[in-house]
Amino acid sequence: MISIRPAIASDVSAMISLIKELALYEKAPEQVINSEGEMLKDGFGQQPLFKAFIAEKENKIIGTAICYLAYSTWKGRYIYLDDLIVTETERKSGTGTLLFEAVFNYAKSVKANQLRWHVLDWNEPAISFYKKYPCTFDEEWITCKIEKENL
């Protein structure tokens, strides 16, 4: 039985482990610079910057979804799903669906006008997963970023 619940501060260590597992899968482990301390401060401090959901099975954390409220000049309030991570041994168990539905319901509860996320163009399992939902894959927009060392 898989249960989904909001994350609490004591989940951060497991969340970081899942993030590092995902980074290995995406062949970019060196790009993880986030830390438990930063996540604790940013997600569970006085003004949380993100919301997270936890998937548990037999009292073990097997997945997480991390999202936050954002704003679009065109769309207004929206939820950005930064990551949905399920540990490798639990993929295809329905855990991803349960986590995605938790974020979807959260977006509805805050009256968001959109739920938005990115998926790597080579990640066929993730793309297939998202195609089960009434979403669009936007080929027009290019993600742009400036890394910390250049800020």
matplotlib code that plots the C-alpha trace (Angstrom):
import matplotlib.pyplot as plt

x = [0.0, 1.4, 0.4, 0.9, 1.3, 2.7, 6.4, 7.7, 11.2, 12.3, 11.8, 14.5, 17.3, 15.3, 14.3, 17.9, 18.7, 16.0, 17.2, 20.7, 19.3, 17.5, 20.7, 22.5, 19.7, 19.9, 23.7, 24.3, 25.2, 27.7, 25.0, 23.2, 24.4, 21.4, 21.8, 19.7, 20.2, 19.1, 16.0, 15.1, 15.4, 13.7, 10.9, 10.2, 11.2, 9.0, 8.3, 8.4, 9.5, 8.2, 5.7, 6.5, 4.6, 6.0, 5.2, 5.6, 5.4, 5.9, 7.2, 9.9, 10.0, 9.9, 9.1, 8.6, 7.1, 8.4, 6.5, 5.9, 3.5, 4.6, 3.0, 2.7, 1.7, -0.5, -1.9, -1.7, -1.2, 0.2, 2.0, 5.4, 6.2, 10.0, 10.6, 8.6, 10.9, 10.2, 13.0, 14.0, 12.7, 9.2, 8.8, 5.7, 4.1, 1.6, 3.6, 4.2, 0.5, -0.3, 2.3, 1.2, -2.4, -1.4, 0.3, -2.7, -5.1, -2.9, -3.0, -6.8, -6.9, -4.9, -7.0, -4.1, -4.7, -2.1, 0.2, 3.6, 6.7, 9.7, 10.7, 14.0, 13.5, 15.3, 13.4, 10.9, 9.5, 8.7, 7.2, 5.0, 3.9, 2.9, 1.1, -1.6, -2.7, -4.4, -1.1, 0.6, 4.3, 5.5, 8.1, 8.2, 9.7, 13.4, 14.4, 17.0, 19.1, 22.0, 24.0, 25.0, 28.6, 27.4, 25.0]
y = [0.0, 3.4, 6.5, 10.1, 12.9, 16.4, 16.4, 17.3, 18.5, 15.1, 13.9, 16.1, 13.6, 11.1, 13.8, 14.7, 11.0, 10.8, 14.0, 12.5, 9.3, 11.2, 13.2, 9.9, 8.7, 11.9, 11.6, 14.9, 14.0, 16.8, 19.4, 18.8, 21.6, 21.7, 20.5, 19.3, 22.6, 24.6, 22.5, 22.7, 26.4, 26.9, 24.5, 24.3, 27.7, 30.7, 31.5, 28.2, 28.5, 25.1, 22.5, 18.8, 15.5, 12.2, 8.7, 6.0, 2.2, 0.1, 3.2, 3.8, 7.0, 5.9, 9.1, 12.8, 15.7, 19.2, 22.2, 25.9, 28.7, 31.0, 33.8, 34.4, 37.8, 36.0, 33.1, 34.5, 32.0, 28.7, 25.7, 24.7, 21.1, 21.1, 17.4, 14.2, 11.5, 7.8, 5.5, 3.2, 0.0, 1.5, 2.9, 1.6, 0.9, 3.7, 5.9, 8.6, 8.8, 9.2, 12.0, 13.8, 13.7, 15.2, 18.1, 18.4, 18.5, 21.1, 23.2, 23.1, 23.9, 27.1, 28.0, 27.9, 28.6, 26.2, 23.4, 23.6, 21.4, 20.4, 17.0, 16.1, 15.4, 12.1, 10.8, 8.6, 6.9, 10.3, 11.6, 8.6, 9.0, 12.6, 11.8, 10.1, 13.6, 16.3, 18.3, 20.0, 19.6, 23.1, 23.0, 26.8, 27.8, 27.3, 27.1, 29.7, 30.0, 31.7, 29.5, 30.6, 31.3, 33.9, 35.7]
z = [0.0, -1.0, 0.9, 0.0, 2.5, 2.7, 3.5, 6.9, 8.0, 9.0, 5.4, 4.0, 4.2, 2.2, -0.3, -0.9, -1.4, -4.0, -5.7, -5.9, -7.3, -10.0, -10.8, -11.4, -13.7, -15.6, -15.8, -13.9, -10.3, -10.1, -10.7, -7.3, -5.1, -2.8, 0.8, 3.6, 5.4, 2.5, 1.9, 5.6, 5.6, 2.2, 2.6, 6.3, 7.6, 8.4, 4.7, 2.8, -0.8, -1.9, -1.0, -1.2, -1.1, 0.1, -1.1, 1.5, 1.3, 4.4, 6.3, 3.7, 1.6, -2.1, -3.8, -3.6, -5.7, -5.1, -6.4, -5.7, -6.4, -9.2, -11.2, -14.9, -16.4, -18.9, -16.8, -13.2, -10.4, -11.3, -9.7, -11.0, -10.5, -10.1, -9.7, -9.4, -8.2, -7.6, -6.5, -9.3, -7.7, -7.3, -10.8, -12.6, -9.2, -9.5, -7.1, -9.8, -10.6, -6.9, -6.4, -9.6, -8.5, -5.1, -7.0, -9.3, -6.4, -4.6, -7.8, -7.7, -4.0, -4.4, -7.5, -9.9, -13.5, -14.7, -13.6, -15.4, -15.5, -17.6, -18.9, -20.6, -24.3, -24.0, -21.0, -22.8, -19.7, -18.2, -21.4, -21.8, -18.2, -18.7, -22.0, -19.8, -18.8, -20.8, -21.1, -24.0, -24.8, -25.8, -28.5, -28.8, -25.5, -24.7, -21.1, -20.2, -17.0, -15.4, -12.9, -9.5, -10.4, -12.9, -10.6]

ax = plt.figure().add_subplot(projection="3d")
ax.plot(x, y, z, "-o")
ax.set_aspect("equal")
plt.show()
